[in-house]
Amino acid sequence: MKYFVRLLLSLCLLTSSSNAYAFANDPLLPSADVILDVGHGGIDSGTMVGKYQEKDINLAISQKTYKLLQKKGYRVIMNRSEDYALSDDNKWSYGSRHRKDLAQRSGLANTIKPQMMLSLHINWSRKSDIRGPIVIYQNRSESILLAQLLQESLNRVYGMEELPVLGKKYYVIRNTKCPTVIVELGFLSNKTDRKLLSTSHHQAKLAEAITKGVEQYIRMTHPTVN
């Protein structure tokens, strides 16, 4: 019961405008065009370099993206709006804390059935010269298209020509039914990217790029929307 109360309070908070909140067949569940899967949280900081923690940057960029998409009239849900681990809410699956966290993310998307889920993350590499965005997609046409549009939009921010990558091993990619991509927004291990990712200005540019990619995808796949 505690999980459902917290989930419903979060969803009501995150879908507060009349445009952004609509009921599906189940009156307890909102419908959504986009779920923003905010990577890591709570005990799980994600990648870290000094004072910089992936979980905090993921949340900051997700919040900016949420606001932009909502202004465009899309129904948007963030699966966490604060710094906590989604595994804390998972009382239904088995396995490690990490597996419960991932299952919670996919489970929410599979229940709400949005048009897409964007899983936002920051990358890390042993090679400190590697930088820039990488979008990871499912092996299905809708996810490939979404990844390509997001990759092109993010490439323009970084002045790069990276290509999206097929993800076979990622739990969220394999177990989420709606078109889903993992959006790696830069490398915390790279000094240039790290400086950019920690600034509100660059975070806003990334949010704008994600929003443009989402708009293009929805126009191409649902031409009557907006």
ROMINU-488322 format. One record per residue (C-alpha): residue in three letters; x, y, z; chain. Coordinates in Angstrom, 1 decimal. Layout:
BEGIN
site rest:Ala | u:X | v:Y | w:Z | kette:A .
...
This chain:
BEGIN
site rest:Met | u:0.0 | v:0.0 | w:0.0 | kette:A .
site rest:Lys | u:2.8 | v:2.4 | w:0.8 | kette:A .
site rest:Tyr | u:4.2 | v:1.9 | w:-2.7 | kette:A .
site rest:Phe | u:0.9 | v:2.7 | w:-4.4 | kette:A .
site rest:Val | u:0.4 | v:5.8 | w:-2.3 | kette:A .
site rest:Arg | u:3.8 | v:7.1 | w:-3.1 | kette:A .
site rest:Leu | u:3.5 | v:6.3 | w:-6.8 | kette:A .
site rest:Leu | u:0.1 | v:8.0 | w:-7.1 | kette:A .
site rest:Leu | u:1.3 | v:11.1 | w:-5.2 | kette:A .
site rest:Ser | u:4.3 | v:11.3 | w:-7.5 | kette:A .
site rest:Leu | u:2.3 | v:10.9 | w:-10.6 | kette:A .
site rest:Cys | u:-0.2 | v:13.5 | w:-9.6 | kette:A .
site rest:Leu | u:2.6 | v:15.9 | w:-8.8 | kette:A .
site rest:Leu | u:4.4 | v:15.2 | w:-12.1 | kette:A .
site rest:Thr | u:1.3 | v:15.5 | w:-14.2 | kette:A .
site rest:Ser | u:-0.3 | v:18.5 | w:-12.6 | kette:A .
site rest:Ser | u:-1.5 | v:20.4 | w:-15.7 | kette:A .
site rest:Ser | u:-4.8 | v:19.5 | w:-17.4 | kette:A .
site rest:Asn | u:-2.9 | v:18.7 | w:-20.6 | kette:A .
site rest:Ala | u:-0.5 | v:16.4 | w:-19.0 | kette:A .
site rest:Tyr | u:-2.8 | v:14.3 | w:-16.9 | kette:A .
site rest:Ala | u:-5.4 | v:11.9 | w:-18.4 | kette:A .
site rest:Phe | u:-6.9 | v:8.7 | w:-17.2 | kette:A .
site rest:Ala | u:-6.4 | v:5.3 | w:-18.9 | kette:A .
site rest:Asn | u:-8.9 | v:2.5 | w:-18.6 | kette:A .
site rest:Asp | u:-7.8 | v:2.1 | w:-15.0 | kette:A .
site rest:Pro | u:-8.9 | v:5.3 | w:-13.2 | kette:A .
site rest:Leu | u:-5.9 | v:5.0 | w:-10.8 | kette:A .
site rest:Leu | u:-3.3 | v:5.2 | w:-13.7 | kette:A .
site rest:Pro | u:-2.5 | v:8.2 | w:-15.9 | kette:A .
site rest:Ser | u:-1.8 | v:7.7 | w:-19.5 | kette:A .
site rest:Ala | u:1.4 | v:9.2 | w:-21.0 | kette:A .
site rest:Asp | u:3.1 | v:10.0 | w:-24.2 | kette:A .
site rest:Val | u:6.5 | v:9.9 | w:-22.6 | kette:A .
site rest:Ile | u:8.0 | v:8.3 | w:-19.5 | kette:A .
site rest:Leu | u:11.3 | v:9.8 | w:-18.5 | kette:A .
site rest:Asp | u:13.3 | v:7.1 | w:-16.7 | kette:A .
site rest:Val | u:15.6 | v:9.0 | w:-14.4 | kette:A .
site rest:Gly | u:18.7 | v:6.8 | w:-14.1 | kette:A .
site rest:His | u:19.9 | v:5.6 | w:-10.7 | kette:A .
site rest:Gly | u:19.0 | v:7.4 | w:-7.4 | kette:A .
site rest:Gly | u:19.3 | v:7.0 | w:-3.6 | kette:A .
site rest:Ile | u:21.9 | v:4.5 | w:-2.6 | kette:A .
site rest:Asp | u:22.8 | v:4.0 | w:-6.3 | kette:A .
site rest:Ser | u:24.7 | v:7.1 | w:-7.4 | kette:A .
site rest:Gly | u:25.6 | v:5.7 | w:-10.8 | kette:A .
site rest:Thr | u:29.0 | v:6.8 | w:-12.1 | kette:A .
site rest:Met | u:31.0 | v:9.2 | w:-9.9 | kette:A .
site rest:Val | u:34.0 | v:11.5 | w:-10.4 | kette:A .
site rest:Gly | u:34.9 | v:13.6 | w:-7.4 | kette:A .
site rest:Lys | u:31.8 | v:15.6 | w:-6.3 | kette:A .
site rest:Tyr | u:29.9 | v:14.8 | w:-9.5 | kette:A .
site rest:Gln | u:27.3 | v:12.1 | w:-9.3 | kette:A .
site rest:Glu | u:25.4 | v:10.7 | w:-12.2 | kette:A .
site rest:Lys | u:22.1 | v:10.4 | w:-10.3 | kette:A .
site rest:Asp | u:22.0 | v:14.2 | w:-9.7 | kette:A .
site rest:Ile | u:22.8 | v:15.2 | w:-13.3 | kette:A .
site rest:Asn | u:20.2 | v:12.7 | w:-14.6 | kette:A .
site rest:Leu | u:17.6 | v:14.2 | w:-12.3 | kette:A .
site rest:Ala | u:18.4 | v:17.8 | w:-13.3 | kette:A .
site rest:Ile | u:18.3 | v:17.1 | w:-17.0 | kette:A .
site rest:Ser | u:15.1 | v:15.1 | w:-16.6 | kette:A .
site rest:Gln | u:13.4 | v:17.9 | w:-14.8 | kette:A .
site rest:Lys | u:14.3 | v:20.4 | w:-17.5 | kette:A .
site rest:Thr | u:13.2 | v:17.9 | w:-20.2 | kette:A .
site rest:Tyr | u:9.9 | v:17.3 | w:-18.4 | kette:A .
site rest:Lys | u:9.0 | v:21.0 | w:-18.3 | kette:A .
site rest:Leu | u:9.8 | v:21.5 | w:-22.0 | kette:A .
site rest:Leu | u:7.8 | v:18.5 | w:-23.1 | kette:A .
site rest:Gln | u:4.9 | v:19.5 | w:-20.8 | kette:A .
site rest:Lys | u:4.9 | v:23.0 | w:-22.3 | kette:A .
site rest:Lys | u:4.5 | v:21.4 | w:-25.8 | kette:A .
site rest:Gly | u:1.4 | v:19.7 | w:-24.6 | kette:A .
site rest:Tyr | u:2.7 | v:16.1 | w:-24.2 | kette:A .
site rest:Arg | u:1.7 | v:13.9 | w:-21.3 | kette:A .
site rest:Val | u:4.9 | v:13.2 | w:-19.4 | kette:A .
site rest:Ile | u:5.8 | v:11.1 | w:-16.3 | kette:A .
site rest:Met | u:9.1 | v:11.0 | w:-14.5 | kette:A .
site rest:Asn | u:9.5 | v:7.8 | w:-12.5 | kette:A .
site rest:Arg | u:11.4 | v:9.6 | w:-9.8 | kette:A .
site rest:Ser | u:11.3 | v:13.3 | w:-8.9 | kette:A .
site rest:Glu | u:13.7 | v:13.1 | w:-5.9 | kette:A .
site rest:Asp | u:16.9 | v:11.4 | w:-4.9 | kette:A .
site rest:Tyr | u:15.7 | v:7.9 | w:-3.9 | kette:A .
site rest:Ala | u:16.2 | v:4.3 | w:-5.3 | kette:A .
site rest:Leu | u:13.2 | v:2.9 | w:-7.2 | kette:A .
site rest:Ser | u:14.1 | v:-0.5 | w:-5.7 | kette:A .
site rest:Asp | u:12.7 | v:0.8 | w:-2.5 | kette:A .
site rest:Asp | u:9.2 | v:0.7 | w:-4.1 | kette:A .
site rest:Asn | u:9.6 | v:-2.8 | w:-5.6 | kette:A .
site rest:Lys | u:7.8 | v:-5.3 | w:-3.3 | kette:A .
site rest:Trp | u:6.7 | v:-7.6 | w:-6.1 | kette:A .
site rest:Ser | u:9.8 | v:-9.0 | w:-7.9 | kette:A .
site rest:Tyr | u:12.8 | v:-11.0 | w:-6.7 | kette:A .
site rest:Gly | u:16.6 | v:-10.7 | w:-6.9 | kette:A .
site rest:Ser | u:19.2 | v:-8.1 | w:-5.9 | kette:A .
site rest:Arg | u:18.5 | v:-4.5 | w:-5.2 | kette:A .
site rest:His | u:19.8 | v:-3.6 | w:-8.6 | kette:A .
site rest:Arg | u:17.5 | v:-6.0 | w:-10.4 | kette:A .
site rest:Lys | u:14.5 | v:-4.8 | w:-8.4 | kette:A .
site rest:Asp | u:15.4 | v:-1.2 | w:-9.4 | kette:A .
site rest:Leu | u:15.5 | v:-2.1 | w:-13.1 | kette:A .
site rest:Ala | u:12.3 | v:-4.2 | w:-12.8 | kette:A .
site rest:Gln | u:10.5 | v:-1.3 | w:-11.2 | kette:A .
site rest:Arg | u:11.4 | v:0.9 | w:-14.2 | kette:A .
site rest:Ser | u:10.2 | v:-1.5 | w:-16.8 | kette:A .
site rest:Gly | u:7.2 | v:-2.6 | w:-14.8 | kette:A .
site rest:Leu | u:5.9 | v:1.0 | w:-14.5 | kette:A .
site rest:Ala | u:6.3 | v:1.5 | w:-18.3 | kette:A .
site rest:Asn | u:4.6 | v:-1.8 | w:-19.1 | kette:A .
site rest:Thr | u:1.7 | v:-0.9 | w:-16.8 | kette:A .
site rest:Ile | u:1.2 | v:2.7 | w:-18.1 | kette:A .
site rest:Lys | u:2.0 | v:1.9 | w:-21.8 | kette:A .
site rest:Pro | u:3.3 | v:5.2 | w:-23.0 | kette:A .
site rest:Gln | u:4.3 | v:6.0 | w:-26.6 | kette:A .
site rest:Met | u:8.0 | v:5.8 | w:-25.5 | kette:A .
site rest:Met | u:10.3 | v:5.6 | w:-22.6 | kette:A .
site rest:Leu | u:13.6 | v:7.6 | w:-22.5 | kette:A .
site rest:Ser | u:16.1 | v:6.3 | w:-19.9 | kette:A .
site rest:Leu | u:18.5 | v:9.1 | w:-19.2 | kette:A .
site rest:His | u:22.0 | v:8.4 | w:-18.0 | kette:A .
site rest:Ile | u:25.6 | v:9.8 | w:-18.0 | kette:A .
site rest:Asn | u:28.4 | v:7.6 | w:-19.4 | kette:A .
site rest:Trp | u:31.8 | v:6.6 | w:-18.2 | kette:A .
site rest:Ser | u:34.9 | v:5.2 | w:-19.9 | kette:A .
site rest:Arg | u:38.4 | v:4.2 | w:-18.9 | kette:A .
site rest:Lys | u:39.6 | v:6.3 | w:-21.9 | kette:A .
site rest:Ser | u:39.2 | v:9.8 | w:-20.7 | kette:A .
site rest:Asp | u:39.3 | v:11.3 | w:-24.2 | kette:A .
site rest:Ile | u:36.0 | v:9.6 | w:-25.2 | kette:A .
site rest:Arg | u:33.1 | v:12.0 | w:-25.0 | kette:A .
site rest:Gly | u:29.7 | v:12.9 | w:-26.4 | kette:A .
site rest:Pro | u:26.2 | v:11.4 | w:-26.5 | kette:A .
site rest:Ile | u:25.3 | v:7.8 | w:-27.3 | kette:A .
site rest:Val | u:21.7 | v:6.6 | w:-27.8 | kette:A .
site rest:Ile | u:21.1 | v:2.8 | w:-27.3 | kette:A .
site rest:Tyr | u:18.1 | v:1.2 | w:-28.9 | kette:A .
site rest:Gln | u:15.9 | v:-1.9 | w:-28.9 | kette:A .
site rest:Asn | u:16.0 | v:-4.2 | w:-32.0 | kette:A .
site rest:Arg | u:12.7 | v:-2.9 | w:-33.3 | kette:A .
site rest:Ser | u:11.9 | v:-0.3 | w:-35.9 | kette:A .
site rest:Glu | u:10.2 | v:2.3 | w:-33.6 | kette:A .
site rest:Ser | u:13.1 | v:2.3 | w:-31.1 | kette:A .
site rest:Ile | u:15.6 | v:2.5 | w:-34.0 | kette:A .
site rest:Leu | u:13.8 | v:5.6 | w:-35.4 | kette:A .
site rest:Leu | u:13.6 | v:7.2 | w:-32.0 | kette:A .
site rest:Ala | u:17.2 | v:6.6 | w:-31.3 | kette:A .
site rest:Gln | u:18.3 | v:8.0 | w:-34.7 | kette:A .
site rest:Leu | u:16.3 | v:11.2 | w:-34.2 | kette:A .
site rest:Leu | u:17.6 | v:11.7 | w:-30.6 | kette:A .
site rest:Gln | u:21.2 | v:11.0 | w:-31.6 | kette:A .
site rest:Glu | u:21.1 | v:13.5 | w:-34.4 | kette:A .
site rest:Ser | u:19.6 | v:16.1 | w:-32.2 | kette:A .
site rest:Leu | u:22.1 | v:15.5 | w:-29.4 | kette:A .
site rest:Asn | u:25.0 | v:15.4 | w:-31.9 | kette:A .
site rest:Arg | u:24.2 | v:19.0 | w:-32.9 | kette:A .
site rest:Val | u:24.7 | v:20.1 | w:-29.3 | kette:A .
site rest:Tyr | u:28.1 | v:18.5 | w:-29.1 | kette:A .
site rest:Gly | u:29.2 | v:19.1 | w:-32.7 | kette:A .
site rest:Met | u:29.7 | v:15.4 | w:-33.2 | kette:A .
site rest:Glu | u:28.6 | v:12.6 | w:-35.6 | kette:A .
site rest:Glu | u:28.0 | v:9.7 | w:-33.3 | kette:A .
site rest:Leu | u:25.7 | v:6.8 | w:-34.3 | kette:A .
site rest:Pro | u:23.2 | v:5.1 | w:-32.1 | kette:A .
site rest:Val | u:24.0 | v:1.6 | w:-30.8 | kette:A .
site rest:Leu | u:22.0 | v:-1.6 | w:-30.5 | kette:A .
site rest:Gly | u:21.6 | v:-2.6 | w:-26.9 | kette:A .
site rest:Lys | u:21.2 | v:-6.4 | w:-26.3 | kette:A .
site rest:Lys | u:22.3 | v:-6.8 | w:-22.7 | kette:A .
site rest:Tyr | u:20.4 | v:-4.0 | w:-21.0 | kette:A .
site rest:Tyr | u:17.5 | v:-5.1 | w:-18.8 | kette:A .
site rest:Val | u:15.4 | v:-2.0 | w:-19.5 | kette:A .
site rest:Ile | u:15.9 | v:-2.4 | w:-23.3 | kette:A .
site rest:Arg | u:15.0 | v:-6.1 | w:-23.2 | kette:A .
site rest:Asn | u:12.1 | v:-6.0 | w:-20.8 | kette:A .
site rest:Thr | u:10.2 | v:-2.8 | w:-21.7 | kette:A .
site rest:Lys | u:7.5 | v:-3.3 | w:-24.2 | kette:A .
site rest:Cys | u:7.0 | v:0.3 | w:-25.5 | kette:A .
site rest:Pro | u:9.7 | v:1.9 | w:-27.8 | kette:A .
site rest:Thr | u:12.5 | v:2.5 | w:-25.4 | kette:A .
site rest:Val | u:16.0 | v:4.0 | w:-25.6 | kette:A .
site rest:Ile | u:18.8 | v:4.6 | w:-23.2 | kette:A .
site rest:Val | u:20.2 | v:8.1 | w:-23.7 | kette:A .
site rest:Glu | u:23.8 | v:8.5 | w:-22.5 | kette:A .
site rest:Leu | u:24.1 | v:12.3 | w:-22.4 | kette:A .
site rest:Gly | u:27.9 | v:12.5 | w:-22.2 | kette:A .
site rest:Phe | u:30.9 | v:11.1 | w:-20.4 | kette:A .
site rest:Leu | u:31.5 | v:12.0 | w:-16.8 | kette:A .
site rest:Ser | u:35.0 | v:10.6 | w:-17.2 | kette:A .
site rest:Asn | u:35.9 | v:13.2 | w:-19.8 | kette:A .
site rest:Lys | u:36.9 | v:16.6 | w:-18.4 | kette:A .
site rest:Thr | u:35.2 | v:18.6 | w:-21.1 | kette:A .
site rest:Asp | u:31.9 | v:16.7 | w:-20.9 | kette:A .
site rest:Arg | u:32.0 | v:16.8 | w:-17.1 | kette:A .
site rest:Lys | u:32.3 | v:20.6 | w:-17.0 | kette:A .
site rest:Leu | u:29.4 | v:20.9 | w:-19.5 | kette:A .
site rest:Leu | u:27.2 | v:18.4 | w:-17.8 | kette:A .
site rest:Ser | u:27.5 | v:20.2 | w:-14.4 | kette:A .
site rest:Thr | u:26.2 | v:23.5 | w:-15.8 | kette:A .
site rest:Ser | u:22.5 | v:24.4 | w:-16.0 | kette:A .
site rest:His | u:23.0 | v:26.0 | w:-19.4 | kette:A .
site rest:His | u:24.3 | v:22.8 | w:-21.0 | kette:A .
site rest:Gln | u:21.7 | v:20.7 | w:-19.2 | kette:A .
site rest:Ala | u:19.0 | v:23.0 | w:-20.7 | kette:A .
site rest:Lys | u:20.5 | v:22.6 | w:-24.2 | kette:A .
site rest:Leu | u:20.4 | v:18.8 | w:-23.8 | kette:A .
site rest:Ala | u:16.8 | v:19.0 | w:-22.6 | kette:A .
site rest:Glu | u:15.9 | v:21.1 | w:-25.7 | kette:A .
site rest:Ala | u:17.7 | v:18.5 | w:-28.0 | kette:A .
site rest:Ile | u:15.7 | v:15.6 | w:-26.4 | kette:A .
site rest:Thr | u:12.5 | v:17.5 | w:-26.8 | kette:A .
site rest:Lys | u:13.2 | v:18.2 | w:-30.5 | kette:A .
site rest:Gly | u:13.9 | v:14.5 | w:-31.0 | kette:A .
site rest:Val | u:10.7 | v:13.5 | w:-29.3 | kette:A .
site rest:Glu | u:8.7 | v:16.0 | w:-31.3 | kette:A .
site rest:Gln | u:10.1 | v:14.7 | w:-34.6 | kette:A .
site rest:Tyr | u:9.4 | v:11.1 | w:-33.6 | kette:A .
site rest:Ile | u:5.8 | v:11.8 | w:-32.6 | kette:A .
site rest:Arg | u:5.1 | v:13.8 | w:-35.8 | kette:A .
site rest:Met | u:6.5 | v:10.9 | w:-37.9 | kette:A .
site rest:Thr | u:4.7 | v:8.1 | w:-36.1 | kette:A .
site rest:His | u:1.5 | v:9.9 | w:-34.9 | kette:A .
site rest:Pro | u:0.9 | v:12.7 | w:-37.5 | kette:A .
site rest:Thr | u:-2.4 | v:13.7 | w:-36.0 | kette:A .
site rest:Val | u:-0.9 | v:14.4 | w:-32.5 | kette:A .
site rest:Asn | u:-0.4 | v:18.2 | w:-31.7 | kette:A .
